[in-house]
Amino acid sequence: MLLDNPVRSYAWGSPTVLPELLGRAPSGQPEAELWVGAHPGSPSTVVGDGRSLADVIAADPEATLGDDVVRRFGPRLPFLLKVLAVERPLSIQVHPTIEQAIEGYAAEDAAGLALDDPRRSYHDRNHKPEMAVAVTPFEALVGFDDPAEVATVLAPSEHTDLAGAAAVLRDQDGLERLVRRWLTLDDAAAAQIVSALTAEASARREEPRFALVHRLAEAYPHDRGLLLALLLRHHTLAPGEAVFVPAGVPHAYLSGVAVEPQASSDNTLRAGLTPKHVDTAEVLRILRYQPGGAVPVPPVPGGPGLDVYPIPGVDELRLGRVRLTPGATATVSGPCLVLVLDGMATAGGVELARGHAAFVPAAEPDATLTGDGVAFTLTTALDQAR
């Protein structure tokens, strides 16, 4: 099934990357995310059918998803594939577990928040494990850094609050105490510390940690998320490298283009670096304070021309990157999304140009994939167990 896939425009997106991928003129707006899937917030449309992919699946879950997937996840596509085009930093955010999502969704319903209310954080009852696979060099903040290293950087500060933060970070539970304090300060007190940090970062921007804070302050001046960014670990992924972000791990994507497979969810708890709603209480409820948190996912060979990115413990997702060459044939088993990022391909008889995507239903267990270029495939990890 050839798909027509929606693009979401956010302020942090690129005005050119996704239009170039899709082979059309830029809209003049920042275009941030290409969504390929059946999430009700922005489902793909089946070309020639007119229905959303979500409606096609709902009409015949067994044929489109297969019995195993329906038994495990219900009559819905359990995964979502995105392309991210990051031109300026995203918000610092965390994602919930399934249990936390169910609780949060119910609480916001009870509070009378409509699904499109900008104060709403929970748009479904699902968790959102996600992985970023770099297409270009890709920068991200993922997880807390070693508190002792941050303390060493802050200790020379002449500002009382920053030097005091260094002392707190050296305590056993200092990271959690400091994060909770900084995120719950009243606005005036937070503004004072953010101003001191911004000045410190400007004066010491030859140091990598402060250089990053200085750069973020230019994009988000006076935002208390700068305090949290100071505590996070900076990663730069080369093309083809990947990092998995578990529930509760704070993260922010800073620049570059990436493919992002995730469970089909739009639940995002924002902690800062954003003009959008920041749900501090909920962030503090689900945040994990252990240093680290980012899980590197090295690709492993899955067959000729195929690399697979396995994520332990997440059975919704199995991402593959296929290098297609003329004369070679690969097979894909439904339910599966196929997205061409370079060159062209034919999936189950459907021709796909660069930027095009298709859905392979479970009724086609061994669809052929041919062409000349690079395609990403996304299915469940249940297939691997069969």
BELBEL-V690275 format. One record per residue. RES is the residue in three letters. SS is DSSP state (h for helix, s for strand, l for the rest). D_CENTER is the distance of its C-alpha to the mean C-alpha in Angstrom with 2 decimals. Layout:
res;ss;d_center
RES;SS;D_CENTER
RES;SS;D_CENTER
This chain:
res;ss;d_center
MET;l;25.36
LEU;s;24.34
LEU;s;21.51
ASP;s;21.19
ASN;l;17.54
PRO;l;16.62
VAL;s;15.09
ARG;s;13.75
SER;l;15.27
TYR;l;14.06
ALA;l;16.05
TRP;l;13.62
GLY;s;13.59
SER;s;16.17
PRO;l;19.37
THR;l;20.09
VAL;h;17.36
LEU;h;16.50
PRO;h;20.19
GLU;h;21.34
LEU;h;19.17
LEU;h;20.54
GLY;l;24.03
ARG;l;24.80
ALA;l;25.85
PRO;l;23.50
SER;l;23.58
GLY;l;24.13
GLN;l;21.02
PRO;l;17.67
GLU;s;15.51
ALA;l;11.79
GLU;s;10.09
LEU;s;12.01
TRP;s;11.64
VAL;s;13.59
GLY;l;14.63
ALA;l;16.57
HIS;l;14.61
PRO;l;17.45
GLY;l;15.65
SER;l;15.53
PRO;l;17.08
SER;l;18.28
THR;s;22.06
VAL;s;24.39
VAL;l;26.56
GLY;l;30.23
ASP;l;29.65
GLY;l;28.39
ARG;l;26.53
SER;s;22.83
LEU;h;21.38
ALA;h;21.04
ASP;h;24.77
VAL;h;25.74
ILE;h;24.16
ALA;h;25.76
ALA;h;29.09
ASP;l;29.23
PRO;h;26.59
GLU;h;28.70
ALA;h;29.16
THR;h;25.58
LEU;h;23.78
GLY;l;26.66
ASP;h;28.33
ASP;h;26.28
VAL;h;22.94
VAL;h;24.67
ARG;h;26.28
ARG;h;23.15
PHE;h;20.65
GLY;l;23.06
PRO;l;23.69
ARG;l;20.17
LEU;l;17.66
PRO;l;15.44
PHE;s;12.49
LEU;s;10.51
LEU;s;9.81
LYS;s;8.30
VAL;s;9.49
LEU;s;8.21
ALA;s;11.42
VAL;s;11.24
GLU;l;14.85
ARG;l;14.81
PRO;l;12.74
LEU;l;10.20
SER;l;11.20
ILE;s;11.24
GLN;s;9.70
VAL;s;9.88
HIS;l;9.48
PRO;l;12.81
THR;l;14.71
ILE;h;16.45
GLU;h;19.56
GLN;h;18.08
ALA;h;16.46
ILE;h;19.94
GLU;h;21.68
GLY;h;19.59
TYR;h;19.89
ALA;h;23.60
ALA;h;24.15
GLU;h;22.76
ASP;h;24.84
ALA;h;27.81
ALA;l;27.36
GLY;l;27.72
LEU;l;24.40
ALA;l;23.84
LEU;l;20.52
ASP;l;20.44
ASP;l;21.60
PRO;l;19.60
ARG;l;20.24
ARG;l;18.46
SER;l;15.31
TYR;l;15.59
HIS;l;15.62
ASP;l;16.12
ARG;l;17.30
ASN;l;14.55
HIS;l;12.19
LYS;l;8.44
PRO;l;8.18
GLU;s;5.27
MET;s;6.27
ALA;s;6.25
VAL;s;9.82
ALA;s;11.65
VAL;l;13.89
THR;l;15.51
PRO;l;15.73
PHE;s;12.36
GLU;s;12.51
ALA;s;10.43
LEU;s;11.77
VAL;s;10.90
GLY;s;13.54
PHE;s;17.04
ASP;l;19.50
ASP;l;23.00
PRO;h;24.83
ALA;h;28.03
GLU;h;26.69
VAL;h;25.50
ALA;h;28.89
THR;h;30.74
VAL;h;29.19
LEU;h;29.91
ALA;l;33.38
PRO;l;35.34
SER;l;34.22
GLU;l;37.17
HIS;l;35.23
THR;h;36.10
ASP;h;32.75
LEU;h;30.82
ALA;h;33.51
GLY;h;33.58
ALA;h;29.87
ALA;h;30.64
ALA;h;33.28
VAL;h;31.06
LEU;h;28.39
ARG;l;31.18
ASP;l;31.82
GLN;l;30.48
ASP;l;28.40
GLY;h;28.15
LEU;h;24.39
GLU;h;23.90
ARG;h;27.01
LEU;h;25.98
VAL;h;22.49
ARG;h;24.17
ARG;h;26.93
TRP;h;24.95
LEU;h;22.68
THR;h;25.78
LEU;l;28.23
ASP;l;29.92
ASP;h;28.97
ALA;h;32.05
ALA;h;31.60
ALA;h;27.93
ALA;h;28.92
GLN;h;31.59
ILE;h;29.39
VAL;h;26.70
SER;h;29.65
ALA;h;30.97
LEU;h;27.69
THR;h;27.37
ALA;h;30.97
GLU;h;30.53
ALA;h;27.56
SER;h;29.65
ALA;h;32.62
ARG;l;30.84
ARG;l;28.29
GLU;l;29.71
GLU;l;27.94
PRO;h;24.33
ARG;h;22.93
PHE;h;24.90
ALA;h;24.21
LEU;h;20.48
VAL;h;21.43
HIS;h;23.93
ARG;h;21.47
LEU;h;19.09
ALA;h;22.28
GLU;h;23.22
ALA;h;20.13
TYR;l;20.25
PRO;l;23.88
HIS;l;25.06
ASP;l;21.65
ARG;l;21.85
GLY;h;18.24
LEU;h;20.00
LEU;h;21.63
LEU;h;18.49
ALA;h;17.13
LEU;h;20.48
LEU;l;19.78
LEU;s;16.44
ARG;s;16.33
HIS;s;15.69
HIS;s;14.41
THR;s;15.12
LEU;s;14.18
ALA;l;16.80
PRO;l;16.30
GLY;l;15.81
GLU;l;14.56
ALA;s;11.49
VAL;s;10.02
PHE;s;8.95
VAL;s;7.84
PRO;l;10.44
ALA;l;11.34
GLY;l;12.93
VAL;l;11.63
PRO;l;11.28
HIS;s;8.91
ALA;s;8.76
TYR;s;8.07
LEU;s;11.67
SER;s;12.73
GLY;s;12.77
VAL;s;11.58
ALA;s;9.16
VAL;s;8.81
GLU;s;5.69
PRO;s;7.61
GLN;s;7.10
ALA;s;9.98
SER;l;11.29
SER;l;10.50
ASP;l;9.90
ASN;l;10.76
THR;l;9.66
LEU;s;12.27
ARG;s;12.77
ALA;s;15.05
GLY;s;16.00
LEU;l;15.79
THR;l;15.75
PRO;l;18.60
LYS;l;16.98
HIS;l;18.00
VAL;l;17.57
ASP;l;18.31
THR;h;19.79
ALA;h;21.60
GLU;h;18.72
VAL;h;16.54
LEU;h;19.62
ARG;h;20.07
ILE;h;16.91
LEU;l;16.26
ARG;l;17.05
TYR;l;19.38
GLN;l;19.97
PRO;s;19.58
GLY;s;17.08
GLY;l;14.35
ALA;s;12.35
VAL;s;13.38
PRO;s;14.26
VAL;l;14.40
PRO;l;17.37
PRO;l;18.13
VAL;s;21.35
PRO;s;23.92
GLY;s;23.98
GLY;s;26.92
PRO;l;28.34
GLY;l;25.74
LEU;s;22.86
ASP;s;20.28
VAL;s;18.29
TYR;s;15.27
PRO;l;16.36
ILE;l;14.42
PRO;l;17.29
GLY;l;17.56
VAL;l;14.92
ASP;l;17.09
GLU;l;14.84
LEU;l;13.32
ARG;s;15.32
LEU;s;14.08
GLY;s;16.98
ARG;s;17.74
VAL;s;21.26
ARG;s;23.64
LEU;s;26.16
THR;l;29.72
PRO;l;32.74
GLY;l;34.72
ALA;l;32.12
THR;l;30.73
ALA;s;27.76
THR;s;27.29
VAL;s;24.35
SER;l;24.75
GLY;l;23.52
PRO;l;21.51
CYS;s;19.37
LEU;s;17.34
VAL;s;18.50
LEU;s;17.08
VAL;s;19.33
LEU;s;18.05
ASP;s;21.49
GLY;s;25.01
MET;s;25.81
ALA;s;25.94
THR;s;27.68
ALA;s;26.04
GLY;l;28.65
GLY;l;30.86
VAL;s;28.31
GLU;s;28.16
LEU;s;24.82
ALA;l;24.83
ARG;l;22.10
GLY;l;19.10
HIS;l;20.50
ALA;s;19.20
ALA;s;21.14
PHE;s;21.05
VAL;s;23.42
PRO;l;24.85
ALA;l;26.13
ALA;l;29.62
GLU;l;29.12
PRO;l;28.62
ASP;l;29.34
ALA;s;28.41
THR;s;29.15
LEU;s;26.81
THR;s;28.71
GLY;s;28.49
ASP;s;28.08
GLY;s;24.65
VAL;s;21.15
ALA;s;19.24
PHE;s;16.17
THR;s;16.89
LEU;s;14.93
THR;s;17.07
THR;l;17.51
ALA;l;18.78
LEU;h;21.86
ASP;h;23.31
GLN;h;23.60
ALA;h;25.76
ARG;l;28.11
